[in-house]
Amino acid sequence: MTIGFDEAYERLLTSGGTVALLGSMGTGKTAFALELLRRAAEAEIPSALVDADIDISTVGPPTTVGLKVLPPGAEVSEQSVSTADALGFVGALNPRQHLLPLVMGVARVVNRAREGGARLIVVDTTGFIAGVYGQWLNYHVLDAAHPDFMVAFERGGEMEPLTGIAQRFTSAQVIEVDATGYMSSLSVEDRMTARERRFASYFGESASKWRVKPTVFMPTVPPEFDLDLLDGLVVGMEDGKGTCVGIGLLEYDGGEEILRMVSPVTEGVRGLRLGSVKISRDGRSRGTVSLPELFGSE
């Protein structure tokens, strides 16, 4: 039985805990998350937003799982939560073939929110729910987050497989909300434009550029590797303690044979994790790469 958004807000604010939002694209998950957190801030409840939508991120740059900590009374809007307090690097825009880093990223930032004392943690997920892979992905996200509640954004029965999985294989209480009346105004083209804008803003004029040694990457770059293949690749900047402190954009000058990285982050970095997304500095896509194929291995 589905309930309205307002009834769901009241129930979740009263109970607190960790809340995972699952539904397809355009069902209102992000709008629901921001409104729930706005009400929590007004009620003086310390809260946090975990943004696991790696394609069109609300918190932090695309390709990452972002955490925003919200103290009691905080302003809550799409703009006010855009800067992340912690990140988990996934290195992709599509969760396919990137299940492990996505799930690990969710687990780490949710734990960070709990350690920080958040009484309400809202996990906003990708809109990928279709088919066996959608079930597999979301089951593992739920397993990583250990939510007290799963909110299913129901539209035409499409959430039935996932609500069944949550009820059988997790301890989360399932709340089904009627999302049939909510349709996102973002088309596929709009989402692409928004993603490009987020990348461009992140790698804007304030970003720094410096030389990078080929010895700092994971996976390790083999000797005689063609560094030109890394040009335009997004990388995760790791602190050596299991935390991503930001992302960088690799640039290779073939004439000077110099590999550089652009990033607004300038300290606390011990290594770089290679992603699978290539972009230009203005955020435009240059396609994706497969790391096994890039390194000529299975």
N, C-alpha and C positions, 0 to 999 in steps of 0.2 A: 504494500500500500504506500503510495507516494504522499508526501506532505509538501506544503509550500515553503518557500525560502525563509520567511519570517519565523515560522514554527521551528525550522531547523536551527536558525540562529539562536533562538532562546534555549533550546535543548543543549546545544553545544557550549554556550556561554555558562550555563548552569553547571555542566559536568566538567568542563575543561579537559585536559589531556592532549593527546596527539590525534589529529584529524587528517585523514587522507582523502583527497578529492579525486574521484575517477569519473571520466566521461569523455565522449568524443569531442572533437574540435567544434567550437561554436555553441557549446551548451552552457556557458556562463561560469566555468570553474574559477577563473581568475577574478572576475567581478565579485563572485560569492566570497572568495578568500579575502579580498580587500575590505569588503563590507563587514565580514565577521571580525576581522582584526581591528577595524575602526571602532566597532561596538565594544570590543575587548578593551581598547585603549581608553574609551570613555568610562568604562566600568572599573578602571584602575587595575586591570589584569595584565601582568607582564606576559608578552606573547612573542611569537616568532613566525616568520614566513619562510618555508623551504620551497624554493622554486625549482622543480625538476623538469620544467618544460625547456629542454635544451635548444629548441629551434628558435623560439621567439621569447627570449628570457625577459621576465619582469625584474628579477633581482640579478645583478651582475651581467656579464656579457654572454651572448650565445655560446654554445659548446660546453657550458658549465652548469652544475647544480649550485644555486646560490642561497645563502642564508641572510635574512635581515632580522635583527633583534629589535623588538619594539617595546620600550619601557612604558609603564602606565602613563597615560595622557599624551602619548606620542601622536604626531600628525601621521595619518595613513592615507596615502594616495599613490597612484602609479609612479609619480615622479619621486616622492619621498622615500620609496623603498628601493629605488633603482640601484643604489650603491650597496654592494654586498659587504657583510661583516665577516664572511667566510665563504670559501668556494671549494667545490669538488670538480676536478677536471675530467670531462668525458671525451672531448676532442672530436665530437661529431654533432650533426644536426638531426640525424635520424637515429632512433635507438636500435635499429636492426644492426646486428653484428657488434654492438657496443653495450651489451647487457651488463657485463661485469663492471666496467667503470661507472656506469649509471647507478647501479645498485649500491656499489661501494660508496659513491658520492653521496647518495641519499642517507645511507647509514651513518656516515661520518658527520654530516652537517646536522642531522637530527640529534645525534648524541651531543654535539656541541651546543645545540639549543637547550637540551635538557640540563647539561652541566651548568649552563648560564642561568638557570632558574626560571625559564619560561613555563608558565602554567597552562598556556594554550599554544600548541604548535600546529600550524596548518601546512600540509604538504600538498602543493599544487603539481599535478602530474602532466605528462604529455597527453595528447589527444589520441594516442595510438591504442585502440582497444580491440581492433578487428582480428578475427581468426585465432588460430592456435598460438601464434607468436604474441598477439596482444594479451591473451590470457597468461601465457608464460611470463611475459615482461611484468605485467601488473601484479601477478602473484608474488614475484620476487621483490618488487618494490614494497609491497605490503609486508613481506617477511623481513625486509631490512628496516622498515620504519616502525614496526610493532605498534600500529595505531590502536587507540581505544575506540575510534569510530572510523568507518568508511562511509563517505557520502557519495552515493551513486546518482549521477545526473542522468535520469531516465528519459529516453525519447524513443517511443515505438518499440520497447522491449529489447533494445540493443544491449542493455546492461545485465540482462538475466544471467548469462554465463559467469560474469565477474562477481555478481552478488552471490551466486551459488558458491563460487570458489571461496569468497571471503567468509561465508557462513560455515563452510565445511572445514576449511583449512587454517583459519585464523581465529583469534579471540575477539576481533573487532565487532562492535555493534554496527549493523548496517542501517543507514538512514537513506531512504530513496526519496529524492526530490523530483518534482515534475518540471522538466526542462523544455517541454514542448513549446512553451510560449516564448522561449529565449532563443534568439538567433544572432550570432555574432555578425557584426558589420564587416569583419575582415575577410576578404577573399584571399585566395592563394597568392595573388599578386600583391595584395596589401600586406600579407604576412612577410613576403619576401622583402618588400620595401622597408617594413618596420625592422626586420633583422639587419638589413644593410645599414640602416640609420643607427642602430645600436652599436654595430661594429665600428662604424665611422666615428661615432662619438667617443668610443673607448680608445681608439687609436688616433685621436685628434691632435691638435697642435701642441698640447701639453706633453705628449708622449716623447720619451727619449729614445735614442738610437745608439747602440754600441756593438762592438765586435763580439762574435761568439766563437768559441773553440768547438771543433767537431767532437770533442771528447766528453761533452756534458749531457749527451742525449740518452734517453731511454725510449725505445731500444737503442743499443749502442750502434753508432755509425761505423761500418767496417772500413779498413784502410782502402784507399783508392776509390772511395764512394764518390759519385758525381754529385757534388753539393748543389748543382743547379736544380736538381730534383726537389730540393727543399724550399726553393723560392716560392713565397706566398703561403707557406704552411703555417697554420695556427698551432702553437705549442702551449702546454701548461707549465707554469713556473712554480716549482716545488721547493719547499724550505728544508727538505731532508727530515722532517718530523711528521710526514703524512699529511701536510696541509698545502693546498694550492693557494699561492698568494696573488695570482693574477694570470693573465694570458699574454702571450707575445706573438708577433708576426715576423717570420723569417724573411729576409731579403738577401739575395745573392747577386753580387756584382761579378759577372763572369770575366769582365775585362781586368779587374783588379784581383780576381779570385779571392774575394773577401765575403764572408758570411756575417750578416748583421741581424739584429733583432730590434723591433720597434715595440715599445710597451710603456704605459704610464707608471709601471712598477719599477723601482730603481734599487731596491735593496731586499735582503732576506732570501735570496734565491741561491739554491745549491745545484739544481739540475733542471733540465727541460724535458718534458714528456711530449713526444711527437703525437699530434692529432692526425685526423684524416681529411680535414677541411682546408681548402685553399681559397684565399680571398686577396683582393687588392686592398690598399690602405683605405680606400673610400668605402669599403665594406662589400663591394660587388663580388659575387661568387666567381671563382676560377675552377670550380669543380671539386671533386673529392679524389682521394687516393686510397689505395689499400696498402697498408704497411707491409704485409707479407709479400705482395707483388713488388712494392718499391724496393725491398731488400732482396728480391729474387729467391724467396723461400716459401715453404708451405704455411 
